[in-house]
Amino acid sequence: MRHARAWGFAGLTAALVAAVAVAQTTAPATSVQPLPDNPPVKVASLEVDWSKTHWGDAKAGQAKAGVCAACHGADGNPAVPMYPRLAGQSERYIAQQVALIANGQRNSGAVAAMVPFVRDLSPQDMRDIGAYFATQKGGAGLADDSVIGDGPYKGLKFYEAGQKLYRGGDAARGIPACMACHGPDGAGNPGAAYPRIGGQHQEYLSARLTAYQAGGPGKTDPQAQTMEQIAHALTPEEITALSTYLQGLHDHVDDVASAK
């Protein structure tokens, strides 16, 4: 649509204005063509029918998970901390998250890079991959034991502040104890598909909690809406404290197994 220009010169007559208008409407169209939109990213169908699947086959899943090794490690324990540990994660959680990524419902952060690798997987493939990683032994890192110098947690070590929030929450600010859903040792709840977060990389956990605060994941991932409601009240210092505490958190039986 062409917009008439107001000239505002003194002494312009109505006839001149009409002539300009006629000239504008009869001017030839320009040859400039609009740039085409980028093609949409191809994703899988939103419909995932789990009713036609059975328990995942870990052996079959190992072969299907080969493409995951580049980022997540062959056994689900990545060397690069920006990628999450999948080892020891529940079958159901992994299958559900792969489905959300495949159909574009989960699209924040670096997961866009996964779409070409997962969009053609069947629901059973997703369960098989989940079963494989569920059988792998998850690792753990070290928690930060440096002392907080200022603020409400002054004098506490970072992991101690994280432990306080994880186990007790902060009722005054509407922050429930994290272990209510993720368990005292961070192993999660396979039945409810709450993920294992004990031993997870601090860098990845910090990025996820920050994303929850920004309100991105919950727009497409219904389960993430709960985390957004919880994470919005956390301070940057608390995110660091929780993340480092969880990085060092693991079931005590892992210590017994490693001592043999």
CORGI-V582527 format. One record per residue. N is the residue number from 1. PSI is psi in whole degrees, -180 to 180 (999 if undefined). Layout:
n:N psi:PSI
n:N psi:PSI
This chain:
n:1 psi:132
n:2 psi:143
n:3 psi:127
n:4 psi:141
n:5 psi:138
n:6 psi:116
n:7 psi:-45
n:8 psi:13
n:9 psi:140
n:10 psi:140
n:11 psi:1
n:12 psi:134
n:13 psi:163
n:14 psi:-33
n:15 psi:-40
n:16 psi:-42
n:17 psi:-42
n:18 psi:-38
n:19 psi:-42
n:20 psi:-42
n:21 psi:-42
n:22 psi:-41
n:23 psi:-39
n:24 psi:-40
n:25 psi:-20
n:26 psi:3
n:27 psi:143
n:28 psi:148
n:29 psi:146
n:30 psi:161
n:31 psi:3
n:32 psi:127
n:33 psi:139
n:34 psi:146
n:35 psi:140
n:36 psi:150
n:37 psi:150
n:38 psi:142
n:39 psi:142
n:40 psi:149
n:41 psi:129
n:42 psi:124
n:43 psi:169
n:44 psi:171
n:45 psi:148
n:46 psi:-21
n:47 psi:120
n:48 psi:113
n:49 psi:95
n:50 psi:-16
n:51 psi:-20
n:52 psi:13
n:53 psi:167
n:54 psi:179
n:55 psi:141
n:56 psi:147
n:57 psi:109
n:58 psi:-37
n:59 psi:-45
n:60 psi:-37
n:61 psi:-32
n:62 psi:-42
n:63 psi:-40
n:64 psi:-23
n:65 psi:4
n:66 psi:-38
n:67 psi:-19
n:68 psi:-20
n:69 psi:-32
n:70 psi:-37
n:71 psi:-41
n:72 psi:-2
n:73 psi:150
n:74 psi:-32
n:75 psi:11
n:76 psi:12
n:77 psi:90
n:78 psi:150
n:79 psi:-26
n:80 psi:120
n:81 psi:-10
n:82 psi:-16
n:83 psi:139
n:84 psi:151
n:85 psi:134
n:86 psi:-18
n:87 psi:130
n:88 psi:-2
n:89 psi:154
n:90 psi:148
n:91 psi:-46
n:92 psi:-43
n:93 psi:-46
n:94 psi:-46
n:95 psi:-43
n:96 psi:-42
n:97 psi:-38
n:98 psi:-40
n:99 psi:-42
n:100 psi:-37
n:101 psi:-42
n:102 psi:-37
n:103 psi:11
n:104 psi:3
n:105 psi:-31
n:106 psi:115
n:107 psi:14
n:108 psi:160
n:109 psi:-143
n:110 psi:4
n:111 psi:-18
n:112 psi:-30
n:113 psi:-19
n:114 psi:-22
n:115 psi:-49
n:116 psi:-24
n:117 psi:-19
n:118 psi:-12
n:119 psi:-24
n:120 psi:6
n:121 psi:143
n:122 psi:161
n:123 psi:-37
n:124 psi:-36
n:125 psi:-43
n:126 psi:-41
n:127 psi:-38
n:128 psi:-44
n:129 psi:-43
n:130 psi:-40
n:131 psi:-39
n:132 psi:-51
n:133 psi:-29
n:134 psi:-26
n:135 psi:-7
n:136 psi:151
n:137 psi:119
n:138 psi:143
n:139 psi:-174
n:140 psi:157
n:141 psi:-158
n:142 psi:142
n:143 psi:150
n:144 psi:119
n:145 psi:19
n:146 psi:154
n:147 psi:137
n:148 psi:128
n:149 psi:-14
n:150 psi:169
n:151 psi:-171
n:152 psi:-19
n:153 psi:17
n:154 psi:132
n:155 psi:-20
n:156 psi:151
n:157 psi:156
n:158 psi:-44
n:159 psi:-28
n:160 psi:-40
n:161 psi:-40
n:162 psi:-41
n:163 psi:-40
n:164 psi:-45
n:165 psi:-43
n:166 psi:-41
n:167 psi:-28
n:168 psi:-17
n:169 psi:-160
n:170 psi:92
n:171 psi:-34
n:172 psi:-28
n:173 psi:10
n:174 psi:28
n:175 psi:108
n:176 psi:164
n:177 psi:129
n:178 psi:-32
n:179 psi:-12
n:180 psi:-34
n:181 psi:-35
n:182 psi:-2
n:183 psi:156
n:184 psi:-27
n:185 psi:10
n:186 psi:16
n:187 psi:-9
n:188 psi:-169
n:189 psi:99
n:190 psi:-37
n:191 psi:-42
n:192 psi:0
n:193 psi:33
n:194 psi:129
n:195 psi:158
n:196 psi:127
n:197 psi:-9
n:198 psi:129
n:199 psi:-3
n:200 psi:152
n:201 psi:136
n:202 psi:-42
n:203 psi:-43
n:204 psi:-45
n:205 psi:-42
n:206 psi:-42
n:207 psi:-40
n:208 psi:-45
n:209 psi:-38
n:210 psi:-39
n:211 psi:-39
n:212 psi:-40
n:213 psi:-37
n:214 psi:-14
n:215 psi:22
n:216 psi:-57
n:217 psi:-36
n:218 psi:-15
n:219 psi:-26
n:220 psi:-17
n:221 psi:104
n:222 psi:-38
n:223 psi:-28
n:224 psi:-17
n:225 psi:-37
n:226 psi:-43
n:227 psi:-34
n:228 psi:-38
n:229 psi:-33
n:230 psi:-44
n:231 psi:-20
n:232 psi:-26
n:233 psi:-8
n:234 psi:141
n:235 psi:161
n:236 psi:-38
n:237 psi:-38
n:238 psi:-35
n:239 psi:-43
n:240 psi:-44
n:241 psi:-46
n:242 psi:-43
n:243 psi:-42
n:244 psi:-35
n:245 psi:-45
n:246 psi:-33
n:247 psi:-36
n:248 psi:-2
n:249 psi:130
n:250 psi:162
n:251 psi:138
n:252 psi:-22
n:253 psi:-23
n:254 psi:-36
n:255 psi:-41
n:256 psi:-43
n:257 psi:-39
n:258 psi:-19
n:259 psi:-14
n:260 psi:999
